[in-house]
């Protein structure tokens, strides 16, 4: 796997496991490896194993993150594929968003697990944190939302004021944002109890890409359908690209099709893809050619093709 962790192996299940199988495996392993049920000398190893089990469950119990993980080997938004934005706990609808949120515990700020406290999943499934009893929260609850944005907003970036459970918050979406990108706004979650720090706000972006666009990293992938004459003799076709000078961020570029181009050939247009996130310039456009064969031909056209076939 891209992140070096096989979550299916961690939970002891295969890739075809159902949602219920994932939950059953988690329940069994979480009880066996909870740090409060092992001897003192085994606590450190048990806590590490317990975190791995919860990390695996967070991904495989969420349909979207599981799909991202199965496809790319990661659910980490910093790698450009999707959000590690879900959390156990409560959820609902607020304004234009869907959301979930969770409390934070002793792992807040942990570089490996981020804002995620693995004991929260245990608490949500079993009703208590462990055999050692409740732990006092160190900060307010973090909020997790999904925000739908237009393609041009993702390309150019935009500032918005959004209503979330903690109130109205001004957020800035960077130019070149991707579908599935998770943005963190520190201290914009729920206030902490008894003067403790507020939680954070996490927003995962859902970008409405134009039909036929597939964005991977900074690059844009499109399929161009051409007729057999253009494929055989060559020609010039229009290809949709990202245009930073257009109000809707869409434009067209001329692409030369070489004579004798075969079905499935891949051609490149440099520097007309997505703006590089936190960088300069644009990615490229990868064009895959699909030669369209006509379904109906006149007698003359058939004769010409037959003549061509004898050469």
C-alpha positions in Angstrom: 0.0 0.0 0.0 1.1 3.6 -0.7 1.2 4.5 3.0 2.9 1.2 3.9 -0.2 -0.1 5.9 -2.5 -2.9 4.8 -5.7 -2.0 6.7 -7.4 -5.3 5.7 -4.4 -7.2 7.2 -4.6 -5.1 10.4 -8.2 -6.1 10.9 -7.7 -9.7 9.7 -10.3 -9.5 6.9 -10.2 -9.8 3.1 -10.9 -7.1 0.6 -14.5 -8.4 0.0 -15.5 -8.1 3.6 -18.9 -6.5 4.2 -19.5 -3.5 6.4 -20.8 -5.8 9.1 -17.6 -8.0 8.8 -15.5 -4.8 9.3 -17.4 -3.9 12.4 -17.3 -7.4 13.9 -13.5 -7.6 13.3 -13.0 -4.2 15.0 -15.1 -5.1 18.0 -13.2 -8.3 18.6 -9.7 -6.7 18.2 -10.5 -3.6 20.1 -11.6 -5.6 23.2 -8.5 -7.8 22.9 -5.9 -5.0 22.5 -7.4 -2.2 24.6 -4.5 -0.9 26.8 -6.5 -1.3 30.0 -6.9 -5.1 29.7 -3.2 -5.9 29.4 -0.4 -6.1 31.9 1.6 -3.0 32.6 4.6 -4.2 30.7 2.5 -4.8 27.6 0.6 -1.4 27.6 2.9 0.4 25.2 2.7 -2.3 22.6 -1.1 -2.6 23.1 -1.6 1.1 22.7 0.3 1.1 19.4 -1.7 -1.9 18.2 -5.0 -0.3 19.4 -4.2 2.8 17.4 -3.5 0.8 14.2 -6.8 -1.1 14.6 -8.8 2.2 15.0 -7.0 3.8 12.1 -7.9 0.8 9.9 -11.5 0.9 11.1 -11.8 4.7 10.4 -11.0 4.0 6.7 -12.7 0.7 6.0 -15.9 1.6 7.8 -16.4 4.6 5.6 -17.5 3.8 2.0 -15.9 6.8 0.4 -12.6 6.5 2.2 -12.5 2.7 1.6 -13.0 3.3 -2.1 -10.1 5.8 -2.1 -7.9 3.4 -0.2 -8.7 0.5 -2.5 -8.0 2.6 -5.5 -4.9 4.6 -4.4 -3.7 2.9 -1.3 -4.3 6.0 0.8 -7.1 8.1 2.2 -4.8 11.0 3.0 -5.9 14.3 1.4 -2.4 15.6 1.4 -1.6 13.1 -1.3 -4.3 14.5 -3.5 -6.8 11.6 -3.5 -9.4 12.1 -0.8 -10.3 13.2 2.7 -9.4 11.6 6.0 -12.3 13.7 7.1 -14.8 11.3 8.6 -15.0 10.6 12.3 -16.9 8.5 14.7 -19.5 10.1 16.8 -22.5 12.3 16.0 -23.5 13.8 12.6 -26.2 15.6 10.8 -27.1 18.4 8.4 -26.2 22.1 8.9 -26.9 24.6 6.1 -25.2 23.5 2.9 -23.1 20.9 4.6 -23.2 17.4 5.9 -21.1 16.9 9.0 -19.7 14.7 11.7 -17.8 15.6 14.8 -15.8 13.9 17.5 -14.2 14.8 20.8 -10.5 15.0 21.2 -8.4 13.3 23.8 -4.8 12.7 24.7 -3.6 12.2 21.1 -4.5 15.8 20.0 -1.6 17.1 18.0 -0.1 13.7 17.4 1.7 13.9 14.0 0.8 10.3 13.1 -2.9 10.4 14.0 -3.6 14.2 13.7 -6.6 15.4 15.5 -8.0 11.8 15.8 -8.3 10.2 19.2 -8.6 6.4 18.7 -10.4 6.0 22.0 -13.4 8.0 20.6 -14.2 5.1 18.2 -14.1 2.6 21.1 -16.4 4.9 23.1 -18.9 5.3 20.3 -19.2 1.5 19.8 -19.0 0.2 23.4 -20.3 3.2 25.3 -17.2 3.8 27.4 -13.6 4.6 26.8 -12.1 1.6 28.6 -11.8 -0.3 31.8 -9.9 2.6 33.3 -13.0 4.9 33.1 -13.6 8.2 31.4 -10.9 10.7 30.5 -11.5 14.4 30.8 -11.5 16.2 27.4 -8.6 18.5 26.8 -10.3 20.7 24.2 -13.5 21.3 22.4 -15.0 19.1 19.8 -13.7 19.3 16.3 -16.2 19.6 13.5 -16.1 17.8 10.1 -18.0 19.2 7.1 -18.3 18.6 3.4 -18.7 21.7 1.2 -19.8 21.7 -2.4 -18.0 24.2 -4.7 -18.0 25.1 -8.4 -15.2 24.2 -10.7 -14.2 27.8 -11.2 -14.0 28.3 -7.4 -11.6 25.4 -7.2 -9.4 26.8 -10.0 -9.3 30.4 -8.9 -9.8 30.0 -5.2 -12.5 31.7 -3.2 -13.2 33.2 0.2 -16.5 32.2 1.8 -18.4 32.8 5.0 -20.1 29.6 6.1 -22.5 28.7 8.9 -21.3 25.7 11.0 -22.3 24.4 14.4 -19.9 26.7 16.1 -21.2 29.8 14.3 -20.3 31.7 11.1 -16.7 31.2 10.0 -14.8 32.9 7.2 -12.7 30.4 5.2 -10.3 30.7 2.3 -10.2 28.0 -0.4 -6.8 28.0 -2.2 -6.5 28.3 -6.0 -6.0 24.8 -7.5 -8.2 23.0 -4.8 -9.1 19.4 -5.6 -12.1 17.3 -5.0 -11.6 15.5 -1.7 -9.1 18.1 -0.4 -9.5 18.6 3.4 -8.9 22.0 4.8 -8.2 22.6 8.5 -9.2 25.8 10.4 -7.6 25.7 13.8 -9.7 26.7 16.8 -12.9 27.1 14.7 -14.6 24.1 16.2 -16.7 24.0 19.4 -15.5 25.8 22.5 -13.7 23.7 25.0 -15.1 23.0 28.5 -14.0 25.1 31.4 -11.8 27.4 29.4 -9.9 24.7 27.5 -9.0 25.4 23.8 -11.6 25.2 21.1 -11.6 22.3 18.7 -10.7 22.6 15.0 -12.9 22.8 11.9 -12.2 20.4 9.0 -13.9 21.0 5.7 -13.6 18.5 2.8 -14.2 19.9 -0.6 -16.6 18.4 -3.2 -15.7 19.9 -6.6 -18.2 19.7 -9.5 -15.9 18.9 -12.4 -17.1 19.5 -15.9 -18.4 16.5 -17.8 -15.5 14.5 -19.3 -12.9 16.0 -16.9 -10.8 13.7 -14.8 -8.3 15.4 -12.5 -5.4 13.5 -11.1 -3.0 15.7 -9.1 -2.2 18.7 -11.3 -3.0 17.0 -14.5 -6.2 16.8 -16.5 -7.2 13.6 -18.4 -9.7 13.8 -21.3 -10.8 11.5 -24.1 -11.0 12.9 -27.6 -13.2 11.2 -30.2 -11.9 11.5 -33.8 -13.2 10.1 -37.1 -11.2 7.5 -39.1 -10.3 10.1 -41.7 -8.6 12.3 -39.2 -6.9 9.3 -37.6 -5.6 8.2 -41.0 -4.7 11.5 -42.6 -4.1 13.7 -39.5 -5.7 16.9 -38.5 -6.4 19.4 -35.7 -9.0 19.0 -33.0 -10.2 21.2 -30.1 -9.5 19.9 -26.6 -11.1 21.3 -23.4 -8.5 22.8 -21.0 -8.3 25.0 -18.0 -8.2 28.6 -19.0 -7.1 31.0 -16.3 -8.2 33.9 -18.4 -11.8 32.8 -18.7 -14.5 33.6 -16.1 -15.6 30.0 -15.9 -12.0 28.6 -16.0 -12.8 26.7 -19.2 -11.2 27.0 -22.6 -10.1 25.1 -25.6 -6.7 24.3 -27.1 -5.8 23.1 -30.6 -4.2 19.7 -30.7 -2.5 18.3 -33.8 -3.4 14.7 -34.6 -0.5 13.0 -36.5 -1.3 11.0 -39.6 -1.7 7.3 -38.8 -2.9 7.8 -35.2 -4.1 4.6 -33.6 -7.0 4.0 -31.3 -5.9 4.6 -27.7 -3.0 6.8 -28.6 -2.0 9.4 -25.9 -1.0 12.9 -26.7 0.1 15.7 -24.4 -0.8 19.4 -24.0 1.6 21.0 -21.6 0.7 23.6 -19.0 -3.1 23.7 -19.5 -4.2 21.5 -16.6 -5.1 22.5 -13.1 -3.2 25.2 -11.2 -0.5 23.7 -9.0 -1.8 23.8 -5.4 0.5 26.1 -3.4 2.8 26.4 -6.4 3.3 28.1 -9.7 2.1 27.2 -13.2 -0.3 24.5 -14.3 -0.3 20.8 -14.8 -0.6 19.1 -18.2 -3.5 17.8 -20.2 -3.3 14.1 -21.1 -5.4 13.3 -24.2 -6.4 9.7 -25.1 -7.7 9.3 -28.6 -10.8 7.2 -29.4 -11.3 6.6 -33.1 -15.0 6.5 -33.9 -16.1 4.1 -36.7 -19.2 5.1 -38.6 -22.2 2.8 -38.2 -23.7 3.6 -41.6 -21.8 3.9 -44.9 -22.9 4.7 -48.4 -22.0 2.2 -51.2 -19.3 4.6 -52.4 -17.8 4.8 -48.9 -17.8 1.1 -48.6 -16.1 0.7 -52.0 -13.4 3.2 -51.0 -12.8 1.3 -47.7 -12.7 -2.0 -49.4 -10.2 -0.5 -51.9 -8.1 0.8 -49.0 -8.2 -2.6 -47.4 -6.6 -4.2 -50.4 -3.5 -1.9 -50.3 
